[in-house]
Amino acid sequence: MFGLFLALCFSLFVLYSASGQEADMLIRQITRTGAAFVLMIAVAQIPPKYFAKASTYLYIIGVILLVLVELFGDISKGAQRWLNLGIVRIQPSEFFKVVMPLSVAAFLAKTALPPKLLHTICSFIIVGIPTVLILMQPDLGTAALVSVAGFICIFIAGLSWWWLIAGAIAGAAALPVIWNFVLHDYQKQRVFTLLDPSSDPLGAGYHIIQSKIAIGSGGLYGKGWLQGSQSQLDFLPEPHTDFIFAVLSEETGLVGFLILISLYCFIIGRCVVITLNARHNFERILCGSFTFTFMFYIFVNIGMVSGILPVVGVPLPLISYGGTAMITLMICFGIMMSIHTHKKVSFFKKDNK
């Protein structure tokens, strides 16, 4: 909790600069962060057995919401991802960042591990249904994150390396089909931009080029808080959300980057300890999935802002502005805290480690 608190405090300083010194945005983020922190502590009080029992119901509710999005969802910027409930608009795909690992971990924990062929196929189906529905919105970034969270569960449960090799071969063979029939034109353009941003410096490659300039110009100590030219003069796209890492790097330099990475490493280290100390298969698989997914979020965001991955709209965990992603992440940490604090109480049949 101490590491999370430090990271969230650090994020507020970066966000104030990245938002163009907007006090209203900072106050909203402080309010959301406080609410997310309270929610995390509340979730931590719930015994882990209730998460396992609720996983099936949550999965069914989530799939129904995704189908409703496909039928009646609000369309914004060409994407149909939201359900308007009158007083609030929700994005059900975010729901699956928690529900997917919960559902797969609960299913696999009921079977003998490592999973047999039938159970492995069933796990793939559990992962596949929401992933396909999210891809139809279209939301490639969230679909990738959700599917990775599910596949990590299967991998931690003891998936044979032969499955991974076969999956890699099948994925490589399917690339032409995915390119021609699955990816939209704007997604193909992101791949071209990744390969050569300078081919369209004033168009598709503009944002990546500006981001690289911001990161590189930070140097060792940075230009100083509120002094970044790329961030303060609006050269960076979405500086308070997806590209906030570029703002941090420009204004705090390598020192700020190392502070952030140190905080992440501290949090990940604690998550690994909780995973290793978990007493039951469900808890181990779930904690392991949350931990790897958290690392994956960090890698994808920094990778896309640095120009080594396509831009897929993934926020930097604990740092970027936003309520839904923050709450989802804190629920995951709350579940891990629950597993840690209730580990002396036996809710499940004892598993062999």
Buried (B, 14 or more C-beta within 10 A) or exposed (E): EEBBEBBBEBBEBBBBBBBBEBEEBBEBBEEBBEBBBEBBBEBBEBBBBEBBEBBEEBBEBBBEBBBEBEEEBEEEEEEBBBBEEEEEEBBBBBBBBBBBBBBBBBBBBEBEBEBEEEBBEBBBEBBEBBBEBBBBBBBBBBBBBBBBBBBBBBBBBBBEEEBEEEEEEEEEEEEEEEEEEEBEEEBEBBEBBBEEBEEBEEEBBBBBBBBBBBBEBBEEEBBEEEEBEBBBEEBBBBBBBBBBBBBBBBBBBBEBBEBBEEBBEBBBEBBBEBBEEBBBBBBBBBBBBBBBBBBBBBEBBBBBBBBEBBBBBBBBBBBBBBBBBBBBBBBBBBBBBBBBBBBEEEBBEEBEE
